Amino acid sequence: MLSNTLPSLMEWLDACPTPFHVVERAATLLQSSQFQQVDGLSGELPRNGFLCRDGSIVAWRLGAPDAPIRIVGAHTDSPNLRVLPQPNISQSGWSQLAVEVYGGVLLNSWLDRDLGIAGRVIGVSGESVLFNVTAPLARVPQLAIHLDREVNERGVQLDKHQHLTPIWGIGTNNFSEWLRQVTGLDHIAAFDAHLFDITPSAILGVDNSMLASGRLDNQLSCWAGIYALINSLHSECTQIVVLNDHEEVGSDSATGAGGPLLESIIDAISIQEGLSRGQHFDRMSRSWCLSADNAHAIHPNYTERHEPRHAPVPNAGVALKINGNQRYATSSRGAAHIRGVADSAGVPLQTFVSRNNMPCGSTIGPIAATKLGIEAIDVGVPQLSMHSAREMCGSADPAHLLTLMVAFLNQ
Ligand code: CO
């Protein structure tokens, strides 16, 4: 098992400002553990393999033919600000970048932070180059209190289009020219460019009991999933880890959990093993999907926002998420299964249920269950400040999730 869990997670978080970087890092780690990359599904699938598509990746270790499947799922994307295709603004002496708000951003958390820019460019001949500039390049400055006297009484009010436009220089600057310099690519056809807080992840607290970083939701689960697959044993079951992009915007895309990626790979595995449609259907009914996405830890300043009997606390284990209205997929059968797995691995579990008058978010578990006919179990590490540019969780819980995933894949 991974000996220094937290440094490994922190290195991952700092190296991955975008889903593309998550996929690149996961691929590198898998390759160094003898997983073989495939570009498509028409050939023979290797025993240990993986396939990348943009901001998504699926990796597998094949078990016995017709054996049940154990799937670990997580999402690679996080809410952020993204540079528009024609971003250059020169106004009132300042140079700014026009941006789009991606997903459910906690808007105020992006104010007054030193921001870097990362992403990928596509060259005119189709080549794709990743870039990651961690220097302080941009900032969304908050209005001074003298010009906004009621701000503390009224709360910060931000218009998504008007007030989040970062400043990245003075006078006139050209984003395309800057991209060419940064990537070394002369003929850029298009780009994805995401802003991110350049502050590195940090262990926090007088007792070092907390971890702060951007993108804990949900790269913490991506990190655990990939290391769990690498560290799990070859077992009877076929083991799969799927990391999907676009969860924060509803998962409906070619590479999102609503798309065909995971289903196509599972179909290809069953076909390779010579299974009939019926045998494949039966196999899915014997399989499990563990969908990992961070949960809300109880906030000490807002305890009334939680269901008091089902409010996870930090460093007390992974939260099992339950919602009868199927915003989470966990059934009582699934809950019993994962409790057995957790007990066998010595991992503490907690239960998260949201209040009836507080609509809870959803995640990829119910989507996987709907598309594949597989029973999914929703779990996640409890955290505070979800969707802030800088989130926080207990520093002992990432190891809990990793241990749980390894045990889940092995059984
Ligand atoms: Co999430």
Boltz pocket constraint, residues with backbone or C-beta under 6 A from the ligand:
constraints:
  - pocket:
      binder: B
      contacts: [[A, 75], [A, 77], [A, 217], [A, 218], [A, 247], [A, 293], [A, 294], [A, 363]]
      max_distance: 6.0
